[in-house]
């Protein structure tokens, strides 16, 4: 679940990046974020990366950030 400010642009394509031991990143999953709904001043999106099974440190990248 991704929580975004209602004034922020939609995350668009979201990437799950695994941080390698040398500090580089490797894409483990990518897909369009699906709008889930709104609550208070936030808009929520879903991104399913449940197929990723490799342990490690990961970061999400969306809206080119």
VOTORGU-520595 format. One record per residue: residue in one letter; chain; x, y, z of N, C-alpha, C in turn. Coordinates in Angstrom, 1 decimal, always signed. Layout:
@type: A, mol: A, n_px: X, n_py: Y, n_pz: Z, ca_px: X, ca_py: Y, ca_pz: Z, c_px: X, c_py: Y, c_pz: Z
...
//
This chain:
@type: X, mol: A, n_px: +0.9, n_py: -1.2, n_pz: +0.0, ca_px: +0.0, ca_py: +0.0, ca_pz: +0.0, c_px: +0.9, c_py: +1.2, c_pz: +0.0
@type: X, mol: A, n_px: +0.7, n_py: +2.1, n_pz: -0.9, ca_px: +1.4, ca_py: +3.4, ca_pz: -1.0, c_px: +0.5, c_py: +4.5, c_pz: -0.6
@type: X, mol: A, n_px: +1.0, n_py: +5.4, n_pz: +0.3, ca_px: +0.2, ca_py: +6.5, ca_pz: +0.7, c_px: +0.7, c_py: +7.8, c_pz: +0.1
@type: X, mol: A, n_px: -0.1, n_py: +8.5, n_pz: -0.6, ca_px: +0.3, ca_py: +9.7, ca_pz: -1.3, c_px: -0.5, c_py: +10.9, c_pz: -0.9
@type: X, mol: A, n_px: +0.1, n_py: +12.0, n_pz: -0.8, ca_px: -0.7, ca_py: +13.3, ca_pz: -0.5, c_px: -1.6, c_py: +13.5, c_pz: -1.7
@type: X, mol: A, n_px: -2.8, n_py: +14.0, n_pz: -1.5, ca_px: -3.8, ca_py: +14.2, ca_pz: -2.5, c_px: -3.3, c_py: +15.2, c_pz: -3.6
@type: X, mol: A, n_px: -2.4, n_py: +16.0, n_pz: -3.2, ca_px: -1.9, ca_py: +17.0, ca_pz: -4.2, c_px: -0.7, c_py: +16.5, c_pz: -5.0
@type: X, mol: A, n_px: -0.2, n_py: +15.4, n_pz: -4.6, ca_px: +1.0, ca_py: +14.8, ca_pz: -5.3, c_px: +0.5, c_py: +14.1, c_pz: -6.5
@type: X, mol: A, n_px: +1.4, n_py: +14.0, n_pz: -7.5, ca_px: +1.0, ca_py: +13.2, ca_pz: -8.7, c_px: +0.9, c_py: +11.7, c_pz: -8.4
@type: X, mol: A, n_px: +0.2, n_py: +11.0, n_pz: -9.2, ca_px: +0.1, ca_py: +9.6, ca_pz: -9.0, c_px: +1.4, c_py: +9.0, c_pz: -9.2
@type: X, mol: A, n_px: +1.7, n_py: +7.9, n_pz: -8.5, ca_px: +3.1, ca_py: +7.3, ca_pz: -8.6, c_px: +3.4, c_py: +6.7, c_pz: -9.9
@type: X, mol: A, n_px: +2.4, n_py: +6.3, n_pz: -10.7, ca_px: +2.6, ca_py: +5.7, ca_pz: -12.0, c_px: +3.3, c_py: +4.4, c_pz: -11.9
@type: X, mol: A, n_px: +4.3, n_py: +4.2, n_pz: -12.7, ca_px: +5.1, ca_py: +2.9, ca_pz: -12.7, c_px: +5.9, c_py: +2.9, c_pz: -11.4
@type: X, mol: A, n_px: +5.8, n_py: +1.8, n_pz: -10.6, ca_px: +6.5, ca_py: +1.6, ca_pz: -9.4, c_px: +7.5, c_py: +0.5, c_pz: -9.6
@type: X, mol: A, n_px: +8.7, n_py: +0.7, n_pz: -9.1, ca_px: +9.8, ca_py: -0.3, ca_pz: -9.1, c_px: +10.2, c_py: -0.7, c_pz: -7.8
@type: X, mol: A, n_px: +10.4, n_py: -2.0, n_pz: -7.5, ca_px: +11.0, ca_py: -2.5, ca_pz: -6.3, c_px: +12.5, c_py: -2.7, c_pz: -6.6
@type: X, mol: A, n_px: +13.4, n_py: -2.0, n_pz: -5.9, ca_px: +14.8, ca_py: -2.1, ca_pz: -6.2, c_px: +15.5, c_py: -2.8, c_pz: -5.0
@type: X, mol: A, n_px: +16.3, n_py: -3.8, n_pz: -5.3, ca_px: +17.1, ca_py: -4.5, ca_pz: -4.2, c_px: +18.4, c_py: -3.8, c_pz: -4.2
@type: X, mol: A, n_px: +18.9, n_py: -3.5, n_pz: -3.0, ca_px: +20.2, ca_py: -2.8, ca_pz: -2.8, c_px: +21.2, c_py: -4.0, c_pz: -2.6
@type: X, mol: A, n_px: +22.2, n_py: -4.0, n_pz: -3.6, ca_px: +23.2, ca_py: -5.0, ca_pz: -3.6, c_px: +24.3, c_py: -4.6, c_pz: -2.5
@type: X, mol: A, n_px: +25.1, n_py: -5.6, n_pz: -2.2, ca_px: +26.2, ca_py: -5.4, ca_pz: -1.2, c_px: +27.1, c_py: -4.2, c_pz: -1.6
@type: X, mol: A, n_px: +27.3, n_py: -4.0, n_pz: -2.9, ca_px: +28.2, ca_py: -3.0, ca_pz: -3.3, c_px: +27.5, c_py: -1.6, c_pz: -3.4
@type: X, mol: A, n_px: +26.3, n_py: -1.5, n_pz: -3.0, ca_px: +25.5, ca_py: -0.3, ca_pz: -3.0, c_px: +24.7, c_py: +0.0, c_pz: -4.3
@type: X, mol: A, n_px: +24.9, n_py: -0.8, n_pz: -5.3, ca_px: +24.1, ca_py: -0.6, ca_pz: -6.5, c_px: +22.7, c_py: -1.2, c_pz: -6.3
@type: X, mol: A, n_px: +21.8, n_py: -0.9, n_pz: -7.2, ca_px: +20.5, ca_py: -1.4, ca_pz: -7.1, c_px: +20.2, c_py: -2.3, c_pz: -8.3
@type: X, mol: A, n_px: +19.3, n_py: -3.2, n_pz: -8.1, ca_px: +18.8, ca_py: -4.2, ca_pz: -9.1, c_px: +17.3, c_py: -4.2, c_pz: -9.0
@type: X, mol: A, n_px: +16.6, n_py: -4.0, n_pz: -10.2, ca_px: +15.2, ca_py: -4.1, ca_pz: -10.2, c_px: +14.7, c_py: -5.5, c_pz: -10.0
@type: X, mol: A, n_px: +13.8, n_py: -5.7, n_pz: -9.0, ca_px: +13.3, ca_py: -7.0, ca_pz: -8.6, c_px: +11.8, c_py: -7.1, c_pz: -9.1
@type: X, mol: A, n_px: +11.1, n_py: -6.0, n_pz: -9.2, ca_px: +9.7, ca_py: -6.1, ca_pz: -9.7, c_px: +9.3, c_py: -4.7, c_pz: -10.2
@type: X, mol: A, n_px: +8.4, n_py: -4.6, n_pz: -11.1, ca_px: +7.9, ca_py: -3.3, ca_pz: -11.6, c_px: +6.5, c_py: -3.5, c_pz: -12.1
@type: X, mol: A, n_px: +5.6, n_py: -2.5, n_pz: -11.9, ca_px: +4.3, ca_py: -2.5, ca_pz: -12.3, c_px: +3.6, c_py: -1.1, c_pz: -12.1
@type: X, mol: A, n_px: +2.5, n_py: -0.9, n_pz: -12.8, ca_px: +1.8, ca_py: +0.3, ca_pz: -12.6, c_px: +1.1, c_py: +0.2, c_pz: -11.2
@type: X, mol: A, n_px: +1.2, n_py: +1.3, n_pz: -10.4, ca_px: +0.4, ca_py: +1.3, ca_pz: -9.2, c_px: -1.1, c_py: +1.4, c_pz: -9.4
@type: X, mol: A, n_px: -1.8, n_py: +0.7, n_pz: -8.7, ca_px: -3.3, ca_py: +0.7, ca_pz: -8.9, c_px: -4.0, c_py: +1.5, c_pz: -7.8
@type: X, mol: A, n_px: -4.8, n_py: +2.5, n_pz: -8.2, ca_px: -5.4, ca_py: +3.3, ca_pz: -7.2, c_px: -6.4, c_py: +2.5, c_pz: -6.4
@type: X, mol: A, n_px: -6.3, n_py: +2.6, n_pz: -5.1, ca_px: -7.1, ca_py: +1.8, ca_pz: -4.2, c_px: -8.3, c_py: +2.7, c_pz: -3.6
@type: X, mol: A, n_px: -8.0, n_py: +3.9, n_pz: -3.3, ca_px: -9.0, ca_py: +4.8, ca_pz: -2.8, c_px: -8.4, c_py: +6.0, c_pz: -2.0
@type: X, mol: A, n_px: -9.3, n_py: +6.7, n_pz: -1.3, ca_px: -8.9, ca_py: +7.9, ca_pz: -0.6, c_px: -9.4, c_py: +7.7, c_pz: +0.9
@type: X, mol: A, n_px: -8.6, n_py: +8.4, n_pz: +1.8, ca_px: -8.9, ca_py: +8.5, ca_pz: +3.2, c_px: -8.3, c_py: +9.8, c_pz: +3.7
@type: X, mol: A, n_px: -9.2, n_py: +10.6, n_pz: +4.3, ca_px: -8.8, ca_py: +11.9, ca_pz: +4.8, c_px: -8.1, c_py: +12.7, c_pz: +3.6
@type: X, mol: A, n_px: -6.9, n_py: +13.1, n_pz: +3.8, ca_px: -6.2, ca_py: +13.9, ca_pz: +2.8, c_px: -5.2, c_py: +13.1, c_pz: +1.9
@type: X, mol: A, n_px: -5.3, n_py: +11.8, n_pz: +2.0, ca_px: -4.4, ca_py: +10.9, ca_pz: +1.3, c_px: -5.1, c_py: +10.1, c_pz: +0.2
@type: X, mol: A, n_px: -4.3, n_py: +9.7, n_pz: -0.8, ca_px: -4.8, ca_py: +8.8, ca_pz: -1.8, c_px: -3.9, c_py: +7.5, c_pz: -1.7
@type: X, mol: A, n_px: -4.5, n_py: +6.4, n_pz: -1.8, ca_px: -3.8, ca_py: +5.1, ca_pz: -1.6, c_px: -3.7, c_py: +4.3, c_pz: -2.9
@type: X, mol: A, n_px: -2.6, n_py: +3.7, n_pz: -3.1, ca_px: -2.3, ca_py: +2.9, ca_pz: -4.3, c_px: -1.8, c_py: +1.5, c_pz: -3.8
@type: X, mol: A, n_px: -2.0, n_py: +0.5, n_pz: -4.6, ca_px: -1.4, ca_py: -0.8, ca_pz: -4.3, c_px: -0.4, c_py: -1.2, c_pz: -5.3
@type: X, mol: A, n_px: +0.6, n_py: -1.9, n_pz: -4.9, ca_px: +1.7, ca_py: -2.5, ca_pz: -5.8, c_px: +2.0, c_py: -3.8, c_pz: -5.2
@type: X, mol: A, n_px: +1.7, n_py: -4.9, n_pz: -5.9, ca_px: +1.9, ca_py: -6.3, ca_pz: -5.5, c_px: +3.3, c_py: -6.8, c_pz: -5.9
@type: X, mol: A, n_px: +4.2, n_py: -7.0, n_pz: -4.9, ca_px: +5.5, ca_py: -7.5, ca_pz: -5.1, c_px: +5.7, c_py: -8.8, c_pz: -4.3
@type: X, mol: A, n_px: +4.6, n_py: -9.5, n_pz: -4.0, ca_px: +4.6, ca_py: -10.7, ca_pz: -3.2, c_px: +5.4, c_py: -11.9, c_pz: -3.9
@type: X, mol: A, n_px: +5.6, n_py: -11.8, n_pz: -5.2, ca_px: +6.4, ca_py: -12.8, ca_pz: -5.9, c_px: +7.9, c_py: -12.8, c_pz: -5.5
@type: X, mol: A, n_px: +8.3, n_py: -11.7, n_pz: -5.0, ca_px: +9.7, ca_py: -11.5, ca_pz: -4.7, c_px: +10.0, c_py: -12.3, c_pz: -3.4
@type: X, mol: A, n_px: +11.0, n_py: -13.2, n_pz: -3.4, ca_px: +11.2, ca_py: -14.1, ca_pz: -2.3, c_px: +12.7, c_py: -13.9, c_pz: -1.7
@type: X, mol: A, n_px: +13.5, n_py: -13.2, n_pz: -2.5, ca_px: +14.9, ca_py: -13.1, ca_pz: -2.1, c_px: +15.1, c_py: -12.1, c_pz: -0.9
@type: X, mol: A, n_px: +15.7, n_py: -12.6, n_pz: +0.2, ca_px: +15.9, ca_py: -11.7, ca_pz: +1.4, c_px: +16.8, c_py: -10.5, c_pz: +1.0
@type: X, mol: A, n_px: +16.7, n_py: -9.4, n_pz: +1.6, ca_px: +17.6, ca_py: -8.3, ca_pz: +1.4, c_px: +16.9, c_py: -7.0, c_pz: +1.8
@type: X, mol: A, n_px: +17.6, n_py: -5.9, n_pz: +1.4, ca_px: +17.2, ca_py: -4.6, ca_pz: +1.7, c_px: +16.6, c_py: -4.0, c_pz: +0.3
@type: X, mol: A, n_px: +15.4, n_py: -3.5, n_pz: +0.4, ca_px: +14.7, ca_py: -3.0, ca_pz: -0.8, c_px: +14.2, c_py: -1.6, c_pz: -0.6
@type: X, mol: A, n_px: +14.1, n_py: -0.9, n_pz: -1.7, ca_px: +13.4, ca_py: +0.4, ca_pz: -1.7, c_px: +12.4, c_py: +0.4, c_pz: -2.8
@type: X, mol: A, n_px: +11.4, n_py: +1.3, n_pz: -2.7, ca_px: +10.4, ca_py: +1.5, ca_pz: -3.7, c_px: +10.7, c_py: +2.8, c_pz: -4.5
@type: X, mol: A, n_px: +10.5, n_py: +2.8, n_pz: -5.8, ca_px: +10.7, ca_py: +4.0, ca_pz: -6.5, c_px: +9.4, c_py: +4.2, c_pz: -7.3
@type: X, mol: A, n_px: +8.8, n_py: +5.4, n_pz: -7.2, ca_px: +7.6, ca_py: +5.7, ca_pz: -7.9, c_px: +7.6, c_py: +7.2, c_pz: -8.2
@type: X, mol: A, n_px: +6.9, n_py: +7.6, n_pz: -9.3, ca_px: +6.8, ca_py: +9.0, ca_pz: -9.7, c_px: +8.2, c_py: +9.5, c_pz: -10.0
@type: X, mol: A, n_px: +9.1, n_py: +8.6, n_pz: -10.5, ca_px: +10.5, ca_py: +9.0, ca_pz: -10.8, c_px: +11.3, c_py: +9.5, c_pz: -9.6
@type: X, mol: A, n_px: +10.9, n_py: +9.0, n_pz: -8.4, ca_px: +11.6, ca_py: +9.4, ca_pz: -7.1, c_px: +12.1, c_py: +8.2, c_pz: -6.4
//
